[in-house]
Amino acid sequence: MHLFIVLIGILLLIALITWGKVNAFLAFLIVSIFTGLLLGIPVGSITRSVYKGIGDTLGQLSIVIVLGAMLGKLVAESGAAQRIAGVMMSLFGEKYIQWALMVTGFIIGIPYSKRKK
C-alpha cells in the first residue's frame, strides 16, 4: 500500500508541474505534505522532515552557490566575460554566433579546482 501511495505522489507531482503549471518548489511541498498525510505520518513530523530535508540540502549547497556568485560578479566586473565572448565571436563568426556563446558559457562556467598530487 505504501508503494502505491508514493506512486500516486509522484504522478501528482508530475501533473502539478506539467499540467497545473505550479512552481516546482511549491509542487514538491504540496506533494510531500499530501503523501505524508496519506501514509499516516503526524503533521508535526511531516513539517519537521520537510524542514530538515530542505535545510540539509541548502546547507550543503549554500557555500558553492555563494562562492559561484562572487566569482561570477568578479568575472563580470573585470570585463573578462566580455573579452572571452568577443574572442569567441571573432573565432566563430556571425554565422555561428550561437556556438560562440555556448563555448563562452562553458569556459566561464568551468570551476577552477586545484588537485593535490
C-alpha positions, -999 to 999 in steps of 0.1 A, spaced: 0 0 0 28 24 8 44 19 -26 10 27 -42 7 60 -22 43 70 -32 34 63 -68 3 85 -65 25 112 -51 49 110 -80 21 112 -105 5 141 -87 39 159 -87 42 154 -124 7 166 -130 11 197 -109 42 207 -126 33 199 -162 -4 204 -165 -11 226 -135 19 249 -142 26 250 -104 61 262 -94 82 231 -89 92 240 -53 56 245 -43 46 213 -60 72 194 -41 59 209 -8 23 201 -16 30 166 -27 53 160 3 27 170 28 -1 152 9 19 120 7 29 122 43 -7 126 54 -18 96 32 10 75 48 -3 83 83 26 104 94 17 130 120 15 166 107 43 178 131 66 150 119 59 159 82 68 195 87 100 186 106 110 162 79 104 187 51 123 214 71 152 191 78 154 179 42 154 214 28 178 226 54 203 198 49 203 203 11 206 241 13 233 238 39 255 217 16 249 239 -14 250 274 1 288 277 1 290 266 -35 263 290 -46 277 320 -28 312 314 -40 300 309 -75 280 341 -74 311 360 -61 333 346 -88 307 354 -114 305 390 -102 343 393 -103 344 380 -139 316 403 -150 330 434 -134 366 428 -146 354 425 -182 368 390 -186 335 376 -196 330 402 -223 366 397 -236 361 359 -238 328 364 -256 344 388 -280 372 364 -289 349 335 -293 326 355 -316 355 366 -338 367 330 -340 333 315 -349 319 344 -369 284 358 -372 270 327 -388 279 305 -358 273 331 -330 252 306 -310 282 282 -309 304 310 -298 281 320 -269 278 283 -259 315 279 -258 318 312 -238 293 299 -213 312 267 -210 346 284 -205 332 309 -179 313 282 -161 342 258 -156 351 259 -119 388 263 -111 400 235 -88 434 227 -76 441 190 -72 466 177 -47 491 151 -60 
